[in-house]
Amino acid sequence: MQKVVTRSLALGLMASTLLGSGCAGSYTPIRPDRMATFQSSPANAPLQLGYQFDALRLHGHNKKYAKKEQKKGYHVVAVQVKNTTGSDVNFSRDAVLYYGDRPVIPVAADLAAHDMKQGVAIYLLYVLLNPTFTKTTTTNGYVTSSDGTTFYIGPFIAGGNMLGASLANKNFRRELEQYDLTNRTIHPGETVYGLLCLREAAVAPLRLELRTVASTPMPSAPAPAAAPALPPASSPIPGGNNN
């Protein structure tokens, strides 16, 4: 009597390995206030801006979100803003963000988090992953009995991945909202840190300008001074001079 283990278990383990490469991704906080280096905008600006593109890719294990960022056409930018003026500055009301040579408005934190979140329902497919271990008994080359055992691990894998994806999405949204600069008041001499979500196709230099400065037209060249008027020419008196 000989017992033969079929390929069912091997196939199940291989499927588990392949599907394991598509597990839910975690989220590691970016924490812009702990960054050591930023690319700086002009130093003499009233609002000094330091920024760093590729914040998701460069900080932490955020592979899933970095892929979503690229797919959805976003740039998550870590920024440092210092108010060198003598009065409070409201980031949304008093400042204009320039992307290259044109003004842009960052996407709201909740909307950006929704656009770049990883899927959760997709992990329900793991419910189908239930490998079966089959044991057969052969006698003289003939199968005399077969006994199969199915391991119902799919629901547990699905549940774990859905929970992990939901938690990562929650942490991602929380950090975007924590560092959202919308309507943030920056006091004189204060430095604040934020995360800006921009929907732009390419990378461009960033700068901040005060709205009053940005809206003030450039002074025109002064008009040339008018030449002084000459006195009218005198006419000769007829008959010459009278003595």
Long-range contacts (C-beta under 8 A, 24 or more apart in sequence): 1-137, 1-138, 1-139, 2-137, 2-138, 2-139, 3-135, 3-136, 3-137, 3-138, 4-135, 4-136, 4-137, 4-138, 5-133, 5-134, 5-135, 6-134, 6-135, 6-136, 8-131, 8-132, 8-133, 8-134, 8-148, 9-131, 9-132, 9-133, 9-134, 11-131, 12-129, 12-130, 12-131, 12-132, 12-133, 12-151, 13-131, 15-129, 15-131, 16-129, 16-131, 16-153, 19-126, 19-129, 19-157, 23-161, 23-164, 24-64, 24-118, 24-123, 24-160, 24-161, 24-162, 24-164, 24-165, 24-168, 25-61, 25-62, 25-63, 25-64, 25-65, 25-118, 25-165, 25-168, 26-61, 26-62, 26-164, 26-168, 27-60, 27-62, 27-65, 27-168, 27-169, 27-171, 27-172, 27-175, 28-59, 28-60, 28-61, 28-62, 29-60, 29-171, 29-175, 30-55, 30-56, 30-59, 30-60, 30-62, 30-76, 30-78, 30-175, 30-179, 30-195, 31-59, 31-175, 32-78, 32-79, 32-80, 32-179, 32-193, 32-194, 32-195, 33-193, 35-59, 35-78, 35-80, 35-193, 38-78, 38-79, 38-80, 41-205, 41-206, 41-207, 41-208, 42-207, 45-84, 45-207, 45-208, 45-209, 46-83, 46-84, 46-85, 46-209, 46-210, 46-213, 47-81, 47-82, 47-83, 47-84, 47-85, 47-89, 47-95, 47-186, 47-208, 47-209, 47-210, 48-81, 48-82, 48-84, 48-208, 49-79, 49-80, 49-81, 49-206, 49-207, 49-208, 50-79, 50-80, 50-81, 51-77, 51-78, 51-79, 51-80, 51-196, 51-206, 52-77, 52-78, 52-79, 53-77, 53-203, 55-195, 64-118, 64-168, 65-116, 65-118, 65-172, 68-115, 68-116, 68-117, 68-118, 69-116, 72-115, 72-116, 72-199, 73-199, 73-200, 73-201, 74-107, 74-112, 74-115, 74-116, 74-197, 74-198, 74-199, 75-197, 75-198, 75-199, 75-200, 75-203, 76-112, 76-116, 76-195, 76-196, 76-197, 77-195, 77-196, 77-197, 77-198, 77-206, 78-193, 78-194, 78-195, 79-181, 79-193, 79-194, 79-195, 79-196, 79-206, 80-191, 80-192, 80-193, 81-181, 81-186, 81-191, 81-192, 81-193, 81-194, 81-208, 82-189, 82-190, 82-191, 83-186, 83-187, 83-188, 83-189, 83-190, 83-191, 84-188, 84-189, 85-188, 85-210, 86-188, 87-188, 88-185, 88-186, 88-187, 88-188, 89-185, 89-186, 89-210, 90-183, 90-184, 90-185, 90-186, 91-181, 91-182, 91-183, 91-184, 91-185, 91-186, 92-181, 92-182, 92-183, 92-184, 93-183, 93-211, 94-210, 94-211, 94-212, 95-208, 95-209, 95-210, 95-211, 96-208, 96-209, 96-210, 96-211, 96-214, 97-196, 97-206, 97-207, 97-208, 98-206, 98-207, 98-208, 98-209, 99-198, 99-200, 99-204, 99-206, 100-204, 100-205, 103-214, 104-198, 104-200, 106-181, 106-182, 106-196, 106-197, 106-198, 107-197, 107-198, 107-199, 108-180, 108-182, 109-173, 109-176, 109-177, 109-180, 109-182, 109-195, 109-197, 110-173, 110-176, 110-177, 112-176, 112-197, 113-169, 113-172, 113-173, 113-176, 113-177, 116-172, 117-169, 117-172, 117-173, 118-165, 118-168, 118-169, 119-165, 120-162, 120-165, 120-166, 120-169, 121-162, 123-157, 123-158, 123-161, 123-162, 123-165, 124-158, 124-162, 125-158, 126-154, 126-155, 126-157, 126-158, 126-161, 127-154, 127-155, 127-158, 128-154, 129-153, 129-154, 129-157, 130-154
